[in-house]
Amino acid sequence: MEKRGENKGKSRQKEDVVQEWRISVLFVPHTPEGGLKKMYQREIARSGIRVKVVERTGRTIKSQLQSSNPYKQETCDRDDCLVCTTNGRGNCDSEEVTYEITCGNENCVKKHTYKGETSYSAYTRGLQHQTNLRNKMDGSPMWRHCSEEHEGEVQPFTMNVTRSFKNDAMLRQITEAVQINNTDPNHLMNTKAEWNMTRIPRVNIVDE
């Protein structure tokens, strides 16, 4: 009986270890020498969260050369699109994206880049940013930049879609956190409050 109880205890300990480490799996795109995977692993290890990072297989040569829609326009031709009217990169109609907004003043050297993520399309999020800038909203990173760095003179901005995510809000938010953490704070428009909001949460397992 004592041996059986001992085996049962060891089995329970093993299950607890498995449960502790198998919290979540994060799939990331393939990059040369696993660069993106290593970057995620460093940030996740720093946060203390239990997430396993798995790199997806790379694209085939065929998939890189083949276009699913060869007749697709390069720009959307909407005169209020912050991506297309500024020659920004990425698909403005993509939803669930990370993006960056940069000041178009070539002499701007401080706090000139904003890193963000949204569940909306880049076009819709760009409209929101432009409206907040026109209204000089306190929460607008673009207006805050103009006010602090350009004496209140509105500057041109460029918006780029840095990556799109399909039904993976967790990966999108972690990617934003990684992008912010890997950018020089002196170049960021993001406030310290936004840095804290995008930190990867710490997860603790409690055995009741």
Buried (B, 14 or more C-beta within 10 A) or exposed (E): EEEEEEEEEEEEEEEEEEEEEEEEEBEBEEBEEBEBBBBBBBBBEEBEBBBEBEBEEEEEEEEEEEEEEEEEEEEBEBEEBBBBBBEBEBBBBBBBBBBBBBBEBEEBEEBBBBBBBBEEBBBEBBBEBBEBBEEBBEEBBBBBBBBEBBEEEBBEBBBBBBBBBEEBEEBBBBBBBBBBBEBEEEBBBBEEEBBEEBBBEEEEEEEE
